[in-house]
Amino acid sequence: MGTPDAGRQPKYQRIADALREAIHSGEYGPGDRLPGENDLMTTHDVARMTARQALGVLQNEGIAESRKGAGVFVRSFHPLRRRGIQRLSRSQWGEGRSIWAADTDDRTLVVDQLKVTEEEAPERIASVLGLEPGDALCVRSRRFVLDSKPILVARSYLPASLVAGSAITEEDTGPGGTYARLAELGYKPVHFREEIRCRMPSLDEATQLGLAMGTPVILICRTAFADEGRAVEVNEMTLDSASYILEYDFDA
């Protein structure tokens, strides 16, 4: 029996619901082509715009993806489960492992568009790191690509005076990454804070992440603190929302 509001749903939403159910039931599997606009127009007796909106709903949800000239297909990319607490454990970076190892298992992760620069601190970053606006920052920019799919772009900000001469200023920070190098400098991270927001992407973000029109992004701003509450890094991350499941597992 349908829900009381089912009859009042827009036609495109009812079509999208039917397609979603067909995907979840296995009628259409990962990589399968979904019925096209012409097929949906005939089957459901609707206008082309309605059929297009229905397919757009699934694309915006990250369930389907459009391939130019070929149609709309069930997305074959499996979302990454980001284990927010385990990945930042000292047992990860403290033993020379990448914090990404807690998330990716055996999947292929590539870091590209890597750039390390020195920039003046904007006020929002300076205030967190205890600097003055305009003070020098070491800025690490990079994009993460999982199974050939861009999933995240990130910019890390660290006081230039704190990391000068260390591997943090190089493209390859070495085993354990930035946090292991901070520990060697005497600024071992002992506490992290993450703030999470969602919004629609900018044009540049959509291009870098290869996002379909209408796909939102997740913004995570992580601050790493050393002893005595000193903030030593601010990392601003932009995630493809359709590529992630955010998991936080902790005791009561």
C-alpha positions, 0 to 999 in steps of 0.5 A: 500500500502506498504512502498517503502522500504518494499521489501528491508527489511530482511525477518525476519524483515517483519515477525516480522512486521507482528507479531507485527501488529497482536499483536497490532490488538488484534489477539494475546493478553497478555499471548498468544503463538505466532507461533513457529519457525516451524510454521513461517518456513512453513507459510513464507517459510523461514529458521529456523534462519530467523524465530528465528531472527523474534521472537528475534526482538519482544523479544528485543523490550519487546513485547514478552518473551521466556519461556523455553520449551514452546515457545514465548509468548506475554508479559503480563507485563504492562510497568510502567509509571515512572512519573519523576517529580511528584514522586520527589515532596515534597508532596510525601516523605514529607508526609510520602509516598514512591516516588514509590506510584506516579508510581505503583498505586495498583500494587504489589511492592517488594524491595528485595536484600536490603543491607546497607554497608559502602564503600570507595567513588570512584572518580566519586561519591566523586566529586559529593558529595564534598568528597575526594576519599576514604572517607566513604559512606553509600551505599544502594543497592536494587532491585525492583520487580513489579508484580513478575517481576524485573524491577530496581536495584539501589545503593544510595550513601550518605556521611557516616558522614552526615547520621551516626546514622540515619535510613538511615543506617538501612534497613528500613528507615521509612515513606517517605524513605531516603529523609524524613530522610535527611529532619529530619537531616537538609538536605532536598532535594530542587532540583534534577538532573537526567541524562539518558543513555542507553546501553546493560546490563552487565551479572550481570545486565541481571541476576538480572533483568532477561533480555532476550538476547539483551534487553537494560537497561536505566541508570538513575543517580539522584543527590539530592541537599539540600540548597545552592546546596549541593549534599547529595545523588547520586542514580545510577539506572539500569532499564529494558528498556522494563518495563518502560515508562519515563514520564516528564510532566511540564508547558512551 
